[in-house]
Each structure stands twice: as structure tokens, then as C-alpha cells.
Amino acid sequence: MTILEAMRLPGLFGSFFGEAESWTAWEAFLAALFGLGMTDGQLALYRTHTGRTRAPEGPAREAWVVAGRRAGNERVR
């Protein structure tokens, strides 16, 4: 099971993440962070915000996130 699958399961973390559309950017970030397969939409977000053309081929060793208030970062830690 991946982190993205766990985010959607009501019995695990699904109730913490509410509507799927509001977490689209975080899902793209987590897919990139963990080196998971990305949907076309996630890949488009990744390309837009990183300037990179290819998705990561494996998980990152470390990530630093700069996020403002109400960005949802306290739920993704």
C-alpha cells in the first residue's frame, strides 16, 4: 500500500483529508517524494512547479517543505 492509497482509505487516513480535489498538489508532491507512479495531472503539476521534465525514478532521501498557514502541512508530516 502506498501513502496515496492510505490517504484515501476511510479506515486509515481518509477522514483526515476530506475532499480529494483540495489535496491534488500534496498528492503530486508525495508521489514525487516517494518515487511513485504519477498520473498525467500529477506529472503536469510536478513539471510546472519544479521545472523538471521527468518524474523521479525513486524515493527522495530528504525533503524540505516551505508551506504557509492553512497549507495542510500539519496533516502530511
C-alpha positions in Angstrom: 0.0 0.0 0.0 1.3 3.4 -0.9 0.9 6.7 1.0 -1.5 7.9 -1.6 -3.7 4.8 -1.2 -3.6 5.2 2.6 -4.7 8.9 2.3 -8.0 7.7 0.6 -8.9 4.8 2.7 -11.7 5.8 5.2 -10.5 3.2 7.7 -7.0 4.7 7.8 -6.5 8.4 7.0 -9.3 9.1 4.5 -11.4 11.0 7.1 -8.4 13.4 7.7 -8.1 14.5 4.1 -11.6 15.4 3.1 -12.3 16.2 -0.5 -9.8 14.8 -2.9 -9.6 17.9 -5.1 -8.2 20.0 -2.3 -5.2 17.6 -1.8 -4.2 17.4 -5.5 -0.9 19.3 -5.0 0.0 17.4 -1.9 -0.7 14.1 -3.7 1.6 15.2 -6.6 4.3 16.1 -4.0 4.0 12.8 -2.2 4.1 10.8 -5.4 7.3 12.6 -6.4 8.8 12.3 -2.9 8.2 8.6 -2.6 9.0 7.9 -6.3 5.5 6.6 -7.1 3.9 6.5 -10.5 2.2 9.8 -11.3 -1.0 10.5 -13.1 -0.9 12.9 -16.0 -2.3 15.6 -13.7 0.3 15.0 -11.0 3.1 15.0 -13.6 1.8 18.3 -15.0 1.8 19.9 -11.5 5.3 18.5 -10.8 6.7 19.9 -14.1 5.0 23.3 -13.6 6.4 23.7 -10.1 9.8 22.2 -10.4 10.8 23.0 -14.0 11.8 19.4 -14.4 10.6 17.3 -17.3 10.9 13.8 -15.9 9.3 12.4 -12.7 11.7 11.0 -10.1 12.6 7.4 -10.6 13.0 6.6 -6.9 12.2 8.0 -3.5 14.0 11.1 -2.2 16.3 10.8 0.8 15.1 14.1 2.3 12.6 16.8 1.6 12.3 20.4 3.0 8.9 21.9 2.7 8.2 25.6 3.0 4.4 26.0 3.4 2.3 28.8 4.7 -0.6 28.7 7.1 -3.6 26.5 6.1 -1.4 24.7 3.5 -2.2 21.3 5.1 1.4 20.6 6.0 0.4 19.6 9.6 -1.5 16.6 8.2 1.2 15.5 5.8 4.1 15.4 8.2 
